Amino acid sequence: MSTATAPTPTILIVDDDEGHAILIRENLRAAGLTNQIDHFQDGQAVLDFFARTPRGPETYLVLLDIRMPKVDGIEVLRRFKADADLRKLPIIMLTTTDDSREVDRCHQLGCNGYIQKPVDYERFAEAIRRIGLFVPLLLVPQISSR
């Protein structure tokens, strides 16, 4: 049995709502996470990050909103899952949208989870803290160098 520890993934919050991003970050920290957390305000920004950043060996976990300017979350998901290396990124859709067609579409495109943001502050905070408790259990594959 290996005693090597898994790399700690950088958490990428992709959400155009600054308040939601702050709430997500604060509640992940409240759950005890010490991971690096980066925030992107729209889908184009996170696509640009991966286009210009040398890959690997790095691990990431993406928390992706759907409704955003420039490039929406569904298109980001589609592009990531179409890329031979980026398709390994675990992506959790974290959005206010509960339309069953969008839930189904995101899963068909390869998302790893779909969580509806509760409207109530306390329920939203609790949902994020639970994600924070789950993250240390994840084994996230590294993405390769270009």
PyMOL commands that set and color helices and strands:
alter all, ss='L'
color gray80, all
select helices_A, chain A and resi 18-30+43-52+73-82+86-88+100-109+121-137
alter helices_A, ss='H'
color red, helices_A
select strands_A, chain A and resi 10-14+37-40+60-64+91-95+113-116
alter strands_A, ss='S'
color yellow, strands_A
deselect
rebuild
show_as cartoon
